[in-house]
Amino acid sequence: MASNVEPEVNGSSTSGEEKKKTTPLRIWHCSHARTASNVLAKQFRDHPQLTPVAYTFKSAFMDGPESLAGEMMNKEAPTEDAKDATYQNGFNHLTESIIKAEKDNKTVFIKEHLFFMLDPNLAATRYPPPPGEPQTPCPKVVDLTITSSSSSTNTNGAISKTNPSVLPDTFMRTLSPIIQIRHPAISIPSLYRTRLSAGGNINIHHPSFLTNCIYAWSRVAFDWYCEHVFPDRKSQHPQTNGQAWPIVLDGDDLLNSNDRVIATICALADLTTAGVTTTWQPVSAEAKAKFPLAQQRFLSTLQGSSGVIKSGVSGGSVDVEKEVEKWRGEFGEEVAGRLKVAVEGTMEDYEYLMRWRI
C-alpha cells in the first residue's frame, strides 16, 4: 500500500474506502480508562504485523507544562523533569514511531486515551472551569511531516482544526479508530476506586473529573470520523453496518465474546488472527513490585491473569440504582452522589455509541 505522508491522500474529499486502499492503516485504539482497553492492547502487542505505540501524551497530560489534567488530580506546578513533556514533543515522538513502522511495512497500533489529548476548549463547552479559575489554553501542535498545502486554513491563513483532540486535522484524518467504551456505571467508579487505591489524589468535585470520565468526547470523535473520513459509515442501519470503521468496541463484549470481536477487528484491519495473543503468563509478585504503584493498580487484573477473563456483565444488565447503593457503602453518600451524576450525565453518549458497536 502507498504511503500516507503524501498530502493529497489526506484531504477531506478522500472517502474511507479510498483511504483504506491507498494508505497503510494507522490504527488508533481510542481507549478510555477502565474499559478493559489493556486487554485489547495485550492481545495485539506482539502481533507480527503491528508496531504498538502507547500513551505518547500521558506525560504531557499529567505532568507537563501544558497539562490538561486540571484540578481533578490536585496537581502541583510542573517539575523541572517534566518541562519537556509538551504535546508537540509527544506528537513528534508519535510521528517518528509511525514513520519507522511504515518503513518496516508494519501497521502502527496507537493506544491513547482521548482525554489525554482532548481540546480543552471543547471540554469547556460542557464543563467550564469554576468561577475564578482560568480557561486552560489549547496546546499548539504542528504536524511537521505534512506540508502546509495539505492543511485546511481559515480566512486569516491559520490552520483550522475541527477534530476533538489537540492534534491537527491533517494527522487525525490518517487514523482508523477503535473507540472503546464500557457501561459508565462500571468504568467511572472503577476509575475513582483505582486512583484512590494507588495513593493518588482525585478531586471528584472539580469539573475536570467529569471531563475525564465521560463518553461525550468519544461520541464526538465517532461523529467526526463519520463526517470527515468514513462518510459511508452511517448510511445504513447500525445493525447492518456495524462492522466498519470507525469501530466501536464495548469492553464487556471484548471479554465475553473475545473470539468474535478479535476476528472482526482482524478482518477490518487486514490482520491475521494467528498473530493475536490469547494466553500469557501471569506477572510474578516480584515483577509486579517493580512497577509504580499506580501501574500495579490499573493493571492488577490483567497482570494476575493467564488469558481473557469473562466479566459476566453486559451493558444491558447493569442496574445503576443497585450500583449506587454499593457506592454508598464503599465511598459514602457524597461520593456516591457525585458518581451517580457522572454516570447519568454520560448514559446518552454511551447508549448512542452502543448502537454502532461491533
CORFENSUL-V198528 format. One record per pair of residues at least 24 apart in sequence whose C-alpha atoms are under 7 Angstrom apart, sorted by the first residue. I is the first residue (numbers start at 1). J is the second residue. Records with the same first field share a line. If there is no record, write none. Layout:
I = J / J
This chain:
5 = 145 / 146
7 = 146 / 147 / 150
8 = 150
10 = 170 / 173 / 174
11 = 150
12 = 228 / 229
15 = 229 / 230 / 231
16 = 229 / 230 / 231
24 = 107
25 = 107 / 176
26 = 107 / 108 / 109 / 174 / 175 / 176
27 = 108 / 109 / 110 / 175 / 176 / 177
28 = 109 / 110 / 111 / 175 / 176 / 177 / 178
29 = 109 / 110 / 111 / 112 / 177 / 178 / 179
30 = 111 / 112 / 113 / 114 / 177 / 178 / 179 / 180
31 = 111 / 112 / 113 / 114 / 179 / 180
32 = 113 / 114 / 180 / 181
33 = 187 / 191
34 = 187 / 190 / 191
35 = 180 / 181 / 182 / 187 / 251
36 = 251
37 = 180
39 = 302
43 = 276 / 277 / 278
44 = 276 / 277
47 = 275 / 276
48 = 275
49 = 106 / 107 / 271
50 = 106 / 107 / 108 / 109
51 = 101 / 106 / 107 / 108 / 109
52 = 108 / 109 / 110
53 = 109 / 110 / 111
54 = 110 / 111 / 112
55 = 111 / 112
56 = 90 / 94
57 = 87 / 90 / 116 / 117
58 = 116
59 = 85
60 = 85 / 86 / 87
61 = 116
66 = 139
70 = 208
71 = 203 / 206 / 208
72 = 202 / 203 / 204 / 206 / 208 / 209
73 = 201 / 202 / 203
74 = 201 / 202 / 203
87 = 139 / 141
88 = 141
115 = 212
117 = 165 / 166
118 = 164 / 165 / 166
119 = 164 / 165 / 166
122 = 164
123 = 211
127 = 207 / 211
129 = 207
138 = 166
139 = 166
141 = 166 / 167 / 168
142 = 168
143 = 168
163 = 224
164 = 217 / 220 / 221
173 = 229
176 = 245 / 246
177 = 245 / 246 / 247
178 = 246 / 247 / 248 / 249
179 = 218 / 247 / 248 / 249
180 = 248 / 249 / 250 / 251
181 = 249 / 250 / 251
182 = 250 / 251 / 252
183 = 315
184 = 343 / 347
185 = 320 / 323 / 343
188 = 213 / 343
189 = 339
194 = 297 / 298
198 = 293 / 294 / 297
210 = 342
214 = 346
215 = 346 / 349 / 350
216 = 346 / 349
219 = 349 / 353
222 = 246
238 = 355 / 356
242 = 356 / 357 / 358
243 = 358
244 = 268
247 = 357 / 358
248 = 353 / 356 / 357 / 358
249 = 357 / 358
250 = 357
252 = 311 / 313 / 314
255 = 308 / 309 / 310 / 311
256 = 310 / 311
278 = 307 / 308
279 = 306 / 307
280 = 306 / 307
281 = 306
282 = 306
